[in-house]
Amino acid sequence: MIEVTGLTKRYAGRTAVDAISFTVGRGEIVGLLGPNGAGKSTTMRILACYLPATAGTVRVAGFDVFREADEVRRRIGYMPENNPLHPDMRVREYLKFRARLKGLSRSRTRERVGIVMQQCGLTDVSRKIIGHLSKGYRQRVGLADALVHEPELIILDEPTIGLDPHQIRAVRQLIKDLGCSHTILLSTHILPEVEMTCSRVLILHEGKILAADTTENLRKTIFEGGQVVAEIAAPLPDLKQCWEEMEAVQHFDISPADGAFHRCALTPRNGVDLRPLVFEQVRARGWLLRELTLSRHTLEDIFVKVTRADKEEEEPI
Amino acid sequence: MQVYLTLVRREVGSYFLSLTGYVIIATVLLLLGLSFTDMLAKLNAEPTDAPITEVFYITVYFWVILLLTAPVMTMRSFAQEKFSGTYETLMTAPVSDGQVVLAKFTGAMLFYLLTWLPLLAYIFVVHHYSSEERALDGWVIASTFLGISLIGCVYMSLGCFASALTRSQMIAAMISYGLGLALFLLSLRALMPMPTTGWEAKLFAYISMTEHMQEFARGVVDTRYLVFYLSLTLSFLFLTWKVVESRRWK
């Protein structure tokens, strides 16, 4: 559905996207993940034929986004960042305007506007002025606009930004439902969002793709080898000796907690899950255990990790 | 075609969805009303043989209204959309740059014509209360409105161009005020020392909008003026089109 090869976008004095290549197959839900300024929006704008690329080719449904922009635009539904809408129009009026603009016939417009309003839960507010709607509803109007012409590909730039948790859940569910019949490319800087909605993830940082994998594999690489924190009531020397003897522990750090408890931070060797081993020890030695946690990596950790890896590669030069 | 018509409808509609349209119409109505009473007072003081359309355009009101309201009518067209971000949703829909530019221009033009419609009512009022049967000549009125439309074309296309250059409505308005006023001052030869002979004199006579307007108001339609206004309009529309397209220049 999307084929990107060597896509580069340079603004004056700054490279926003640096020779990235990726493909998205039909029916996939792919997440573009990255911190602010990673080049997500720029990539999406190029895909949506809004900006030209400095170098590289981008094809959507077999059409070149630069030379056959019209064909591409017919096939995509794009919701830009911050979801700009005409605040002075009414919901139904706006969707009708957008549908007509996208070339739908009068009868088809009526039909599709009805369907997308139902899909996005807008039927109750169809006569309301967009400027008076809550942010969650406005987001749904933007989604409905992206969907109204039945595009093959839907591009959503940060669809859940600025929403409250309830609204976020509703929008995520909607995206999931849409995924059954559409190809979706969405961007976000929230890791759980990608986990929950996407089948595949591209991690973008400073204009480069750092990782591209299925959500499952990514989760594995992220969570495997996580540090384990255990709070145990035991004498300090015993604890030290125990961790030193344990094969799977590569590194440990003990700090006193309140009472007889000590807080142990254990780093595993070769990505072993330390929790069962720790529990085994505690039970065998008759200690008291009040906390056993696998500290999960956040998106930040991954970035720190990956960017650090970059620097280490560069150092020998 | 469907896209174009949809966009034109939205453009015209947008004047009335916000207060802008009503404020402009109210301002024009007020100024037209003032000029009308002024004109009647003048006509009562000294009868004239000139058609009433000409009497109207010899007052400064027409130009004040035009120069004052034209930039306000067009300042929103592109700048507002760029500012609010809807420009991005517009330009990623399957529409061509040319369609957008033409639709914005047409929308502004329709609104401009709408604001001048009350003028017709004034002419009919005069006709109704005057004893002179020939005070109202359909062709003279038509040519007057042709003149108003042609000047409107130039000012609306200029305004669209100014609006396409920036994302601030304020700056768009300032640019079109500047350009529009400059264009008008060129035709005010009374104010400036202008050459009276040679090719310069011919040139300034050719671009003098006040003189053109006077002829239109007399019922004279000169094709040279038609060419002048239409080519000026087309050049501004072409420039606007290029500005819109420039986003895609590498």
Boltz contact constraints between the chains, C-beta under 6 A:
constraints:
  - contact:
      token1: [A, 48]
      token2: [B, 92]
      max_distance: 6.0
  - contact:
      token1: [A, 50]
      token2: [B, 88]
      max_distance: 6.0
  - contact:
      token1: [A, 50]
      token2: [B, 91]
      max_distance: 6.0
  - contact:
      token1: [A, 50]
      token2: [B, 92]
      max_distance: 6.0
  - contact:
      token1: [A, 52]
      token2: [B, 248]
      max_distance: 6.0
  - contact:
      token1: [A, 52]
      token2: [B, 250]
      max_distance: 6.0
  - contact:
      token1: [A, 70]
      token2: [B, 94]
      max_distance: 6.0
  - contact:
      token1: [A, 73]
      token2: [B, 94]
      max_distance: 6.0
  - contact:
      token1: [A, 74]
      token2: [B, 94]
      max_distance: 6.0
  - contact:
      token1: [A, 78]
      token2: [B, 92]
      max_distance: 6.0
  - contact:
      token1: [A, 80]
      token2: [B, 88]
      max_distance: 6.0
  - contact:
      token1: [A, 84]
      token2: [B, 84]
      max_distance: 6.0
  - contact:
      token1: [A, 84]
      token2: [B, 85]
      max_distance: 6.0
  - contact:
      token1: [A, 84]
      token2: [B, 86]
      max_distance: 6.0
  - contact:
      token1: [A, 84]
      token2: [B, 89]
      max_distance: 6.0
  - contact:
      token1: [A, 86]
      token2: [B, 86]
      max_distance: 6.0
  - contact:
      token1: [A, 88]
      token2: [B, 17]
      max_distance: 6.0
  - contact:
      token1: [A, 88]
      token2: [B, 18]
      max_distance: 6.0
  - contact:
      token1: [A, 97]
      token2: [B, 10]
      max_distance: 6.0
  - contact:
      token1: [A, 100]
      token2: [B, 6]
      max_distance: 6.0
  - contact:
      token1: [A, 101]
      token2: [B, 3]
      max_distance: 6.0
  - contact:
      token1: [A, 101]
      token2: [B, 6]
      max_distance: 6.0
  - contact:
      token1: [A, 101]
      token2: [B, 93]
      max_distance: 6.0
  - contact:
      token1: [A, 102]
      token2: [B, 93]
      max_distance: 6.0
  - contact:
      token1: [A, 102]
      token2: [B, 94]
      max_distance: 6.0
